[in-house]
Amino acid sequence: MIADNHRILIADDLPDIHEDYRKILTPRTSSVISVEGVENFAPHFTFPGKDLQTSFQLETVMQGEDAIRAVTRARAEGRPFAMVFLDVRMPPGIDGIETAMRLRDIDPALQVVLCTAYSDYSFADISQRFKKSDNLLILKKPFDPAEVSQLAQTLCRKWTLSEENKQLVDDLESRVRLRTAELEGAKGELEVALHRAEAASRAKSEFLRCVSHELNTPLNGILGASSVIELSTDPELVEMASLISESSERLNRLFTRILLYLEIDTVPCETFHCIRMNELVEQAVSPHRVRAESKGVSFQCENLCPSLLWFHGDDRKLLQALTCLVENAVKFTASGQVNVRLSVRDNGCFVAEIRDTGPGIQAPQLTRLYDLFSPGDVRSHRGHEGIGMGLPLTRRVAEYMGGTIAHRNRASGGSLFILTLPCQLE
């Protein structure tokens, strides 16, 4: 808080006027009703009660140049004046108008009261020279002492409030600068951390890509060797070869999905590709239809799409997305049925709806439904093969092809996945 400032400068070339200001602003007693010689200055002079008086500190000067020096000195000493009563006419020096203009440059916070009888300057002239100034008041002579007292009280208080407001603004600006510096520092640290994370992610992705490529080569060799062994007449060798082939195919599907996931750009594709839907749908469902039937699960596929459709993306990516959804439906359905329905709606969107009668997906697993590498967490039953690549890959394909993937738990039990992609007819 700023301490109240009651320092007032009186600038007038008449010593009697100085004394009159003292009697008004620093009265010695409340019983004095009139003062000899004050009638020319204030014909109806009366003193307010002593208990209502403020202890003003007055300093007087005779000329405008003296006022300028006094204000300059006071500011340098850290004891500025709150206001000045400034006579317009102070011969032979500069007049009150010029003095006020210089004082405003020296101390912008100084409250100025110009005392004038309008003999040298009209109100219009004074207002023209002090445009848009809220630190200047004009007091016409002769004036009532009550006006002088009220101006002193009010303008000193205004000076204090103005300084408090200035201090508050400075404090706020300082806090803003400090907080801005802290945020800039935090931003810099976050940018460094982001760059490091992105570099680490790129390194991991590149490592995974290289490993997947390298593993694919010996894996293909294993698949080739197992296919030869399956031709053997020894039942045990055939069974072992079949196990090797099945395991190798699972690894091959996994590597294929990892490589495709890393390959897909996060920016949506803008190039149209023509896809033969009948062939693609058959590739996506046929292996899983056989597996569903081996589990005693009814499998139905209804393809209502035209034979050719144009998509923002190639057939390999769409095939993987459909395969992942159908594979999951069959994998997590122990009994009941799996229904696959493919169609093109009137709004020009391809829609794949995959329904199952599995356990459904409950919270909190729903919040991690499309998280990469979260195997078994998206269903209530665990113990199924896979590392959690299917749904993340499907969503990545959907976004790349300009579409969406959505899930709903069915009221009758099980899940419904809906893949929606923009498309065009042939």
N, C-alpha and C positions, 0 to 999 in steps of 0.2 A: 504494500500500500504506500502511496505517496503522502507525505506529511502535508497538512494544510499550509498553503503559502499566502501570507497576508502582507507581503512586502509590496508597497505601492510607491511609485515615483511621481512626484508633482513637478511639472515643468511649466513655470509661469514667470514672467519678468517682473511681477509685483510681489514684494515680500508680504504685504498685507493679505494677499490671496493665499499665500502659504500658511499663514497663521489661521485663516478661516478654515482651510482644509483640516488643520490639526484640531480645531475646536469641534468640527463635525465628526471626524473619524477617530479622534483620541480624546474625548471629553474627560475632564478631571472630575466633574460632578454632574449629577442628573438634575440639580436644582436650578442651574443657570437657565434662564429663559431667553435672554437677549444678550448680545455682545456689542459693545460700542464699535461703530464703523462697519458692522456686518450688513447694515441695511442696503448698501449699494450692491453687495454680493448676493444676499439672500434676504429680501425684505421681510419674510414671514418665518424667520429662523426659529426653530425649537429643537431641543435635544431629545432623542429617544431615551428610554429608561436605561440605567446603567447595566441592568442584567441582560439587556438585549444587545449590548455592544460587543464587537469583536476587537481583539487587541491587534490593530493594524500597526505595521511598522512603516513609517513614512520617511522618505528621503526627498529633499527638494533641490531643484536646480533652477537657474534663471534663464538659461538659453538652450536652444535646440542642440547645439554642439555639446553642451554639458550633459544633456540627456543621453546623447549617443555614447559619450564616454562612460557615463554611469551604467548604462545597460550592458555595454561591452565588458566593463570591469566586473559587474555582478555575475555575468555568465561565466567569466574566467574563474571567479572564486567559487563557483558552484552554489551561489545564492541568488538566483535570478529573480527579477521582479515578476509578480503575477500580472500587474497592470500599471498603466500610466495615465494620469490626467494631464492632457497636453493642450496648452493654450494655442490657439491658431496664430495670434499676433504676439511675437516676442522680439521686437526690434532691439538692437540693430542686426541680429543674427538671422539665420534661416528661419522661416516660419514653421508653424506646426504641421502643415501639410507635408513639406519636404522632410521634416524630422520624422514624422510617422512612417513615411515610405522607407527611410533608411533603417529605422528601428525594426520594421517588419522583416527586412533582409537580415539584420543581425540576430533577431530573436523571433522566429515565426510564431512562437506560442504566446508572446506578449499580447495582452488585451489592451487596446488603445481606446481612450475616450477623448475625442476632440471637443474642446470647449470653445464655442464661437458665438459671436453676436451677428454673424453673416455680413460683417461690414466689408470684408475683403474677398470672401469666397461665398458663393451661393451654395445651397444644398445640392443643386444639380452639378456644380463644378466639383464639389468634394466627392460626390458619388461617382462621377465620371473617372476620377483619378484612382479611386479605390474600388475597382470592379470586383464583385463576387468575393468580398472579404467578410468573414464572419467574426473577425477579431477587432472590428472597428465599430464604435458607436459615436454618435454626434449628440452633444448636449448643448442646448441653447441657453445663452445668458440673458437675463439673470435666471438662476435655477434654484429650485427648492432644495434645502439641505437633505431632505428625506430622499430625494432622487440620488444625490451624491452617495448617501449611505447605502441605499439599495444597490446602486451600481457597483460599489466597492464589494459588498457582500456577495452579490451574484457573480461578478466577473472573477473574483478570487476563487470562488467555488468552481466556476467553469474551468479556470486554469488547472485546478487540482484534478478535476474529472478528466480533462483532456490529457493531462500527463499520465494519469492512471490508465486511460484507454491506450495511450501510446505505449506505455510499459507492457500492457497486456498483449498488444499486437506484436511488439518486439519479442515477447516471451513465446507467443504462439509461433511466430516466424522462426525463432530459434529451435523450438521443438520440431517444427516441420522440417527444417534443414537437417536436424539431427536424425529424425526418423527417416528422412529421404536418404541420408547417407547410410543408415543401417540397412534400409531396403535395397539400396544399390549394392551394398556389400553382400547382402544375402542373395540378391539376384546374380551377382558374379559367382558366388559359391555354387548356386544352383546350376548356373550355366556350365561351370566346370564339371560338376557332378553329372549333369546331363550328357555332356560330351564324353565323359568317361564311360557312362552307362551305355551310350550308343556305340562307342568303340568296342566295349566288352560284348555287347549284343551282336555286333557285326562279326567280331572274332569267333564267338560261339557258333553263330550261324554258318560262317565259313568252315569252321572245324567240323560241324555236323554234316555239312554238305560234302566235304572231302571224305569224311569217314563213311558216309552212306555210299558214295561212289565207289570207294575202295572195297567196301564189303559186298557190293553188288557183284563184282567180278568173281570172287571165289564162290559166292552163292549160286551164280549161274552154273559154275562148274559142278557144284554139288547136285543141283537139279538135274544136270545132264547125266551125271554118274548114277543117280538114283533111278532115272528112267531106264537106264540100261540094266541095272540090277533087277528091276521089276520084271524084266523079260526072262529071268531065271526060272528054272523048273523047281527050285528049292523053295518050299512054302515059307520057311523062316526068313530067307533072304528077301523074298517078295514082301513079306510083312514089314521087315526092317526098312526096305526101300520105300514102301508106302509111307511109313512114319517120317523118314527123312524128307520125302517130297512134300508132305503136309507141313512140316515145320519150316522148310525152306520157302514154301509159298507164303506162309504167314510173315516170315521175315521180309520177303520180297514186297508184300503189300505195305508193310510198315515203312520200309525204305522209300518206296514210291510215294507214299503220303508225306513223309518228311521232306523229300526233295521238292514235291509239288508245293507244299506249304511255304518253303523257303523261296521258291521260284515266283510265286504269285506276288505281283506288285500291290502295294496298298492303295495306289491310285486306280480308280475305276477304269475299266477298258472302254475305249471309244470305237474300236474296230468291230464290225459285224462279221460273224462266221456262220456259214450254213451247216446245220447239223441234221443228220438223218435220224429222226426220232425213233423209228421202229427198231433199228439196229442198236442204238444206244440204250434204249429201255431194256431190251433183251439181255444185253451184256450186264446191266446193273442188277437185274433181278434173278436171272437164271441160277447162279450159284447158290443164292440164299433161298430160293424156292425149294431146292433139293434139301438143304439143311433143315428148313422148316418142316417139310414133310417127314424127314427122318426123326424129328422130335414129336410128331403127331400134332403139329400146329397147322391149322388151315391157312393157306396162302393164296391171296387173290390179287391180281394186277389188272387194272382197267386203264388202258391207254386210249384217251380220246383226242390225242394231238394229231394234227396233219403229219404227213410223212416227212416234210421238210420244214424247219423253222430257222429263223435267223436270230442269233444271240450276240450280245457284247461279250464274247469269250468263246474259246474253242471247245470241241466235244470232249477232250480229255479231262478238262476241269469239271464240266457238268457231270460227266460219268462218275468221277470220284465223289462229288457231292451226293448224288443219288445213291451210290453204292454205300457210302457211310451211313446214310439215314436208314436204308433198308437193312443193312447188316446189323445196326443197333437194335432195330425193331425185332428182328428174328432172335438176336442174341439174348435179349432180356425178356422174351416171352416164353414162359415155360409151358403154357397151355392156352388154348383159345385160338385166336386168329390174328393174322397180319394182313392189312388191306393197303394197297398202293393204288392211288388214283392220280392220273396225269391229265391235265386239260389246259385249254387256252380260253381265258375269259374274254368278255366283250371289250374290256378296257385294254386289250393287247398285252396281257401278262400270262406267262406260263406259270402254272401252279402245280406243284407236286405235294400231295397230301399222303402222309404215311401214318396209319393208325395201327396201334397194337393193343393187346390186352395184358400187358405186363404190369409191373408194380406202380408205374407212374413215377413222377419226380416230385419230391417234397422239399420244403425249405429245411435247412439252409442250402441244400444242394442246388436249388434254382439259381442262387446268386453266383455259383461257380460253373454254371452249365456249359459255358463256352470257354472256360479257362483251359489253357494248354497244359497237357500232361497231368490230368486229374482223373486217373482211371478208377472206376468203381465208386467214385464219390457222387456221381450223378444219378445213381439208382439205389434203391433200398437193399438190393442183393449184391453181394460182393462175390469175388471168385471167378469173374469172367476174364477172358483174355483181352489184351489191349492196353495201351498206355495213355489213353485219353486224347488221341489225335483226331477222332472222327468228327465230332461237333465243331471244334475250333477250325478244322480245315473246311468244313461245310460253310461256316459263317464267312470265312475268308474268301471262299469262292463266290458266295452270294454277294458280298460287298464288291468284289472285283467285277462281277457281271452286272452290277447296278441294281441288285435285288436285296431281299431280306430273308431271314430264317426266323420262324416263330414257333413257340411251343405252348401247348395247352394240355392240362390234365383232363382226361375225359371223365364225365360224370359217372359212366358205367365202369370206370377203371381203365388204367392204361394211359398211354400218351398219344398226342397228335402233334406231329411236326409238319409245318407248312413252309415249303420253299417257294418263294415268289420271285420271278425274274422277268424283266421286260423283254419282249420278243417281237418279231415281225413275221408275217406269213410270207410264203414264197412269192 
